[in-house]
Amino acid sequence: MTSRIPRDSRLRLVRPRPLAATPRAVNQRRPRRPSPRPPEGTPAPAELARMARTGLAGAVRVARWADAVLGPGSAGATADGKATLSDPTAERAGADLGLSAAQIRAEWDTARLAGLVEVHGDSARPGWRLRAWDRDDSAVLRGWVALFDAWSLASPEPEEHEAAAVAEVVSAMPQVLSFLQLSAGPVPVVQLLDLLQQRVTELRTERCEVSYEPGTERSAAARVDPAPAVDTPLEPLLDWALRALAAVGALTYGDGQATLTPLGSWAVWVKLEQICVAAQSPAGNIEQSAEDMLRGCAQLRPNAARAEYRAWLAARPVGSAVTQLIDAARGEDALLRGLAFEALRVVGGPAEPDVHAVVDEPALRPYALLWLAEHDGADPEDAHEALTREEATWLWVDTAAAVADHGEAPMLVRHLESAVQPTVPQLLDEVRAVGHPRTVQVLVALAAAHPDPALAKAVRRAAFQVHTGG
């Protein structure tokens, strides 16, 4: 059997980028181009959000049950500390909600992939999307897109097929989905199968042409075609992929044809256009709460954002302002966490006692340590040395979550350069070990965004292993 070990892809680190500057990069956007209009016939965002709420109603129900019944610190919520519901918890939820234990597990799985619930060891807590579910259409649509990106994790892989062949089909499906979106109607499965076979062949050819590093000679083992046997049957794998995409609500599948749903067509269009469904800066940031002010500043350039922070701080007592900013940083949105500490940098010395007080909170510790190092006079280029490797990796994942939620795909790919690990395999190993609650979503988004098929495949495999507890 041919080896499936991913190549040891080197991160192209021209110059180490300080992690202290990483959250700032989320704000450094290129000038906006006019937003393209969705294809004719695409439902309005409010209608798309209604469809997403309907499709994810079961997952929301289970997530809210977990929020109300389990709560932080509840013992026995998961079986192994890896987000697998324990049998007693699943049975209890089934009895309360009138569902079978299998249905509860399926909805719990969907809730995690959509970012509705996060699991920390043996306790569960709601994700920020669940809090905004009834009032924020963009949060709903982002949750559905997160599930759409993770469609291959939402349904078990076919065991009778080689894992590498399954990975190739997953890598090829974006082209199949693009064809479905452009067709704007039912497409025969035989036509999709032909397209899938062509794309898989292209992927195998591209992989054979990739060298390890510029100027290095490939080994004999590397020159051997690592692809599965050419006669690997793709029809059953296409059937699995279409059924999995139908399970998340991206398409309908039956009678020998497939058709994208309005949500699926919109999501593919969003991917093709690389558009972010992000909240626009609200008017009157000075009058807003800390969270709303930070959201309003998310679209601003750094200098403009700092001016907004100063004006907002000038309008209220320093003590209450710092408390509001730290409370915003404790939320589930990683972008707000980074922006909150940017605002605290504007506060300066008066914020030091409050920042010291949160050093022992895991989610805030890396940000607090960087803030304190800079406040003590460390050069921002060197402030990251105040972090352990594990803390730096946690911050890398947290910042990647912010980019995945609010940034563009190329920005997520560039974020690889800020990792402290010298190679992608080392980064993936340490990311898996650090236990950040958004690890699966970050890895799925990175795999979907990265143009290198081999690297994307390795990242996708790591996401699956984290998702399954492997």
C-alpha positions in Angstrom: 0.0 0.0 0.0 1.3 3.4 -0.9 2.3 5.7 2.0 -0.1 8.5 2.8 2.2 10.5 5.1 1.9 14.1 4.1 5.1 15.8 2.9 6.9 17.9 5.5 5.8 21.3 4.0 8.0 24.1 5.3 6.3 27.4 6.4 7.9 30.2 4.4 9.1 32.3 7.2 10.9 35.3 5.6 11.1 37.1 9.0 9.4 36.0 12.2 6.2 38.0 12.7 5.5 38.9 16.3 2.3 37.5 17.6 1.6 40.8 19.4 0.9 42.2 16.0 -1.3 39.3 14.8 -4.7 40.5 16.1 -3.9 43.9 14.5 -3.6 42.2 11.1 -7.3 41.4 11.2 -8.0 45.1 10.8 -5.5 45.7 8.0 -7.8 45.2 5.1 -7.3 46.2 1.5 -9.6 48.9 0.1 -13.0 47.5 -0.5 -14.2 46.8 -4.0 -17.9 47.2 -4.7 -19.8 44.2 -3.4 -20.9 41.9 -6.3 -24.5 41.2 -6.5 -25.6 37.6 -5.9 -27.0 35.6 -8.9 -30.5 36.6 -9.9 -33.1 34.7 -7.9 -30.9 34.4 -4.8 -33.2 35.0 -1.7 -32.6 38.0 0.5 -30.2 37.5 3.4 -33.1 37.5 5.9 -34.8 34.6 3.9 -31.5 32.7 3.7 -31.1 33.1 7.5 -34.7 31.8 8.0 -33.8 28.7 5.9 -30.6 28.2 8.0 -32.5 28.6 11.2 -35.0 26.0 10.0 -32.2 23.5 9.0 -30.3 23.9 12.2 -33.3 24.1 14.5 -32.6 20.6 16.0 -28.9 21.6 16.7 -30.0 24.8 18.3 -32.5 23.0 20.5 -29.8 20.6 21.7 -27.3 23.4 22.2 -29.8 25.4 24.3 -30.7 22.3 26.3 -27.0 21.9 27.1 -26.7 25.6 28.0 -29.7 25.4 30.4 -29.1 21.9 31.9 -25.4 21.2 31.9 -23.8 24.6 32.5 -20.1 25.3 33.2 -18.5 22.8 35.5 -21.2 20.1 35.1 -19.5 16.7 35.4 -20.2 13.8 33.0 -21.3 15.9 30.1 -18.9 14.2 27.7 -17.5 10.7 27.8 -13.8 11.4 27.3 -13.1 15.1 27.5 -13.2 15.2 23.6 -16.7 16.4 23.0 -18.2 12.9 22.8 -21.5 13.0 24.8 -21.6 10.4 27.6 -24.3 7.8 27.4 -26.2 9.2 30.5 -26.1 12.7 29.2 -27.4 11.7 25.7 -30.2 9.6 27.3 -31.1 12.5 29.6 -31.2 14.9 26.7 -33.3 12.5 24.7 -35.8 12.1 27.5 -36.1 15.9 27.9 -36.4 16.6 24.2 -38.3 13.6 23.0 -35.5 12.3 20.8 -33.4 9.1 20.6 -29.9 9.1 21.9 -28.6 8.7 18.3 -30.5 11.8 17.2 -29.2 13.8 20.2 -25.6 12.8 19.3 -26.2 13.8 15.6 -27.6 17.2 16.6 -24.8 17.7 19.2 -22.3 17.0 16.5 -24.0 19.5 14.1 -24.1 22.1 16.9 -20.3 21.8 17.4 -19.5 22.1 13.7 -21.7 25.1 13.3 -20.1 26.8 16.4 -23.3 26.8 18.4 -21.7 24.9 21.3 -18.2 24.6 22.6 -16.9 21.8 24.8 -14.2 22.3 27.4 -13.2 19.0 29.0 -16.3 17.7 30.7 -18.4 20.9 30.5 -20.2 22.5 27.7 -21.0 26.2 27.0 -22.8 28.0 24.2 -20.8 29.5 21.4 -21.2 33.2 20.6 -23.4 32.3 17.6 -26.0 30.7 19.8 -26.2 33.9 21.9 -26.8 35.9 18.7 -29.0 33.3 16.9 -32.4 35.0 17.2 -31.2 38.5 16.5 -28.2 38.4 14.1 -28.8 37.0 10.6 -25.1 37.2 9.7 -24.2 35.0 12.7 -26.8 32.5 11.6 -25.4 32.5 8.1 -21.8 32.2 9.3 -22.8 29.2 11.4 -24.4 27.5 8.5 -21.4 28.2 6.3 -19.1 26.7 9.0 -21.2 23.6 8.8 -21.1 23.7 5.0 -17.3 23.9 5.1 -17.3 20.9 7.4 -19.7 18.7 5.4 -17.1 15.9 5.2 -16.9 15.7 9.0 -20.7 15.8 9.4 -21.1 12.3 7.8 -18.9 9.3 8.5 -16.4 8.4 5.8 -17.1 5.2 3.9 -14.9 2.6 5.7 -14.5 0.4 2.6 -12.5 3.0 0.7 -8.9 4.1 1.2 -8.6 7.3 3.2 -6.5 9.0 0.5 -9.2 8.4 -2.1 -11.7 10.0 0.2 -9.5 13.0 0.7 -9.1 13.4 -3.0 -12.8 13.5 -3.5 -13.2 16.0 -0.7 -10.5 18.2 -2.4 -12.3 17.9 -5.7 -15.8 18.7 -4.5 -15.4 22.5 -4.6 -15.2 22.3 -8.4 -18.2 20.0 -8.5 -20.2 22.4 -6.3 -19.1 25.3 -8.5 -20.4 23.5 -11.6 -23.7 22.9 -9.8 -23.9 26.6 -8.8 -23.3 27.7 -12.4 -25.8 25.3 -13.8 -28.5 26.8 -11.6 -30.6 23.7 -11.8 -30.6 19.9 -11.6 -27.5 18.2 -12.9 -27.3 14.4 -13.8 -25.0 12.5 -11.4 -23.3 10.9 -14.4 -22.2 14.4 -15.5 -20.9 15.2 -12.0 -19.1 11.9 -11.9 -17.3 12.7 -15.1 -16.3 16.1 -13.7 -15.1 14.5 -10.4 -12.9 12.0 -12.3 -11.3 14.8 -14.3 -10.6 16.9 -11.2 -9.2 13.9 -9.2 -6.9 13.2 -12.2 -5.7 16.8 -12.1 -5.1 16.7 -8.4 -2.9 13.5 -8.8 -1.0 15.2 -11.6 -0.4 18.4 -9.6 0.7 16.4 -6.6 3.3 14.5 -8.6 4.8 17.8 -9.9 5.2 19.4 -6.4 8.7 19.4 -5.1 9.7 19.6 -1.4 11.6 22.8 -1.5 13.0 25.0 -4.3 16.4 23.8 -5.4 16.2 20.4 -3.7 16.3 17.1 -5.5 13.3 14.9 -4.9 14.0 11.4 -3.5 13.1 8.3 -5.4 10.1 7.7 -3.0 8.8 11.3 -3.7 8.9 10.6 -7.5 6.6 7.7 -7.1 3.0 8.6 -7.8 1.4 8.6 -4.3 -2.1 8.5 -5.6 -4.3 5.5 -5.1 -4.9 3.0 -7.9 -6.3 4.8 -11.0 -9.2 2.3 -11.0 -10.4 3.4 -7.6 -14.2 3.6 -8.0 -15.3 7.2 -7.5 -19.0 6.6 -8.0 -19.6 5.4 -4.4 -17.5 8.2 -3.1 -19.5 10.8 -5.1 -22.6 9.2 -3.7 -21.3 9.6 -0.1 -20.3 13.2 -0.8 -23.6 14.2 -2.3 -25.5 12.5 0.6 -23.3 14.3 3.1 -23.9 17.7 1.4 -27.6 16.9 1.4 -27.4 16.1 5.1 -26.2 19.6 5.9 -28.8 21.2 3.6 -26.5 22.3 0.7 -28.3 20.3 -2.0 -31.0 17.9 -2.8 -30.1 14.5 -4.2 -32.2 11.8 -5.7 -33.5 10.3 -9.0 -30.0 10.4 -10.5 -29.5 14.1 -10.2 -28.4 16.8 -7.7 -29.5 20.4 -7.2 -28.1 23.0 -5.0 -30.6 24.5 -2.4 -30.8 28.3 -2.2 -28.6 28.2 0.8 -26.1 25.9 -1.0 -26.1 28.1 -4.1 -25.6 31.2 -2.0 -22.7 29.6 0.0 -20.9 28.5 -3.1 -21.3 32.0 -4.6 -19.9 33.5 -1.4 -16.9 31.2 -1.6 -16.3 32.0 -5.3 -16.5 35.7 -4.7 -14.6 35.6 -1.4 -17.1 37.8 0.3 -17.4 38.1 4.1 -20.8 38.4 5.6 -19.6 40.8 8.3 -21.4 43.4 10.4 -20.9 47.0 9.1 -19.6 49.7 11.4 -22.6 51.1 13.3 -23.2 54.8 13.5 -22.3 56.6 16.7 -19.7 54.2 18.1 -19.1 56.5 21.0 -22.6 55.9 22.4 -22.4 52.1 22.0 -21.5 49.4 24.5 -17.9 48.1 24.4 -18.9 45.1 22.4 -20.8 47.1 19.8 -18.1 49.7 19.6 -15.4 47.1 19.0 -17.6 45.5 16.2 -18.0 48.9 14.7 -14.2 49.5 14.7 -13.5 46.1 13.2 -13.7 47.5 9.7 -11.5 50.5 10.4 -7.8 51.0 9.7 -5.6 50.8 12.9 -5.2 54.6 13.2 -8.9 55.3 12.8 -9.8 52.5 15.2 -7.4 54.0 17.9 -9.1 57.4 17.4 -12.5 55.7 18.0 -11.1 54.0 21.1 -9.9 57.3 22.5 -13.2 59.0 21.9 -15.1 56.1 23.4 -12.9 56.1 26.5 -13.1 59.9 26.9 -16.9 59.6 27.2 -16.9 57.4 30.3 -15.0 56.7 33.5 -11.8 54.7 33.0 -12.7 52.1 35.5 -16.0 51.1 34.0 -14.6 51.4 30.5 -11.8 48.9 31.3 -14.3 46.5 32.9 -16.5 46.7 29.8 -13.6 46.0 27.5 -12.4 43.0 29.5 -16.0 41.6 29.6 -16.1 41.9 25.8 -12.8 40.1 25.6 -14.3 37.2 27.6 -16.9 36.6 25.0 -16.9 33.9 22.3 -15.9 36.2 19.4 -12.1 36.0 19.0 -12.0 39.2 17.0 -13.4 41.2 19.8 -10.9 39.6 22.2 -8.0 41.0 20.1 -9.6 44.4 19.6 -10.5 44.7 23.3 -6.8 44.5 24.2 -5.9 46.9 21.4 -8.3 49.4 23.1 -6.7 48.6 26.5 -3.4 49.6 25.0 -4.9 53.0 24.4 -5.9 53.1 28.1 -2.4 52.4 29.2 -1.3 52.4 32.8 -4.8 52.7 34.5 -5.7 49.3 33.0 -2.7 47.4 34.4 -4.4 46.1 37.6 -7.3 44.8 35.7 -5.1 43.1 33.0 -3.0 41.5 35.8 -6.2 40.2 37.3 -7.1 38.2 34.2 -3.7 36.5 33.6 -4.9 33.3 35.1 -7.9 33.1 32.7 -6.9 30.7 29.9 -8.7 32.5 27.1 -7.2 35.9 28.1 -3.8 34.9 29.4 -1.8 35.2 26.1 -3.3 38.6 25.4 -2.8 39.8 28.9 0.9 38.6 29.0 1.6 40.5 25.7 -0.1 43.6 27.0 1.9 43.5 30.2 5.2 42.9 28.4 4.6 45.9 26.1 3.5 48.0 29.1 6.7 47.1 30.9 8.7 48.5 27.9 9.3 45.4 25.8 9.5 46.1 22.1 6.3 44.9 20.3 8.6 42.8 18.0 9.9 40.9 21.1 6.8 40.9 23.3 5.9 37.4 22.1 8.8 36.0 24.0 6.7 36.4 27.1 4.6 33.5 26.0 5.3 29.8 26.2 5.1 27.8 23.1 1.7 26.5 24.1 0.4 29.9 24.8 1.7 31.2 21.5 0.0 28.3 19.7 -3.3 29.0 21.6 -3.1 32.6 20.5 -2.4 31.5 16.9 -5.6 29.4 16.9 -7.6 32.2 18.5 -6.5 34.7 16.0 -7.1 32.3 13.2 -10.7 31.9 14.5 -11.1 35.7 14.3 -9.8 35.6 10.7 -12.0 32.7 9.8 -15.1 34.5 11.2 -14.4 38.0 9.9 -11.6 37.9 7.4 -11.0 36.7 3.9 -9.6 33.4 2.7 -6.2 34.8 1.6 -5.7 36.4 5.0 -6.2 33.0 6.7 -3.6 31.5 4.4 -1.1 34.3 5.2 -1.8 33.8 8.9 0.4 30.6 8.6 3.4 32.9 8.5 2.8 34.1 12.1 3.1 30.6 13.6 6.1 29.9 15.8 6.4 26.3 14.4 8.8 25.9 11.5 6.8 23.2 9.7 3.2 22.6 9.0 3.2 19.1 10.6 4.7 20.5 13.8 2.1 23.3 13.8 -0.8 20.8 13.3 0.5 18.5 16.1 0.8 21.4 18.5 -2.5 23.0 17.5 -4.2 19.6 18.1 -2.6 19.4 21.6 -3.4 22.9 22.8 -7.1 22.2 23.1 -8.6 25.4 21.7 -12.4 25.0 21.4 -12.4 26.4 17.8 -9.6 24.1 16.5 -11.8 22.0 14.2 -13.5 25.1 12.6 -10.1 26.8 12.1 -8.5 23.8 10.5 -11.5 23.2 8.2 -11.5 26.8 7.1 -7.7 26.8 6.5 -8.0 23.6 4.5 -10.8 25.1 2.4 -8.8 28.3 1.8 -5.3 26.9 1.1 -4.3 26.6 -2.6 -1.8 23.8 -2.0 -3.7 20.5 -2.3 -1.2 18.4 -0.3 -1.2 20.9 2.6 -4.9 21.3 2.5 -5.3 17.5 2.7 -3.0 17.3 5.7 -4.9 20.1 7.5 -8.2 18.5 6.7 -7.0 15.2 8.1 -5.9 16.9 11.3 -9.3 18.5 11.6 -11.0 15.1 11.3 -8.7 13.6 13.9 -9.5 16.4 16.3 -13.2 16.1 15.5 -13.2 12.3 16.2 -10.8 12.5 19.2 -8.1 10.6 17.3 
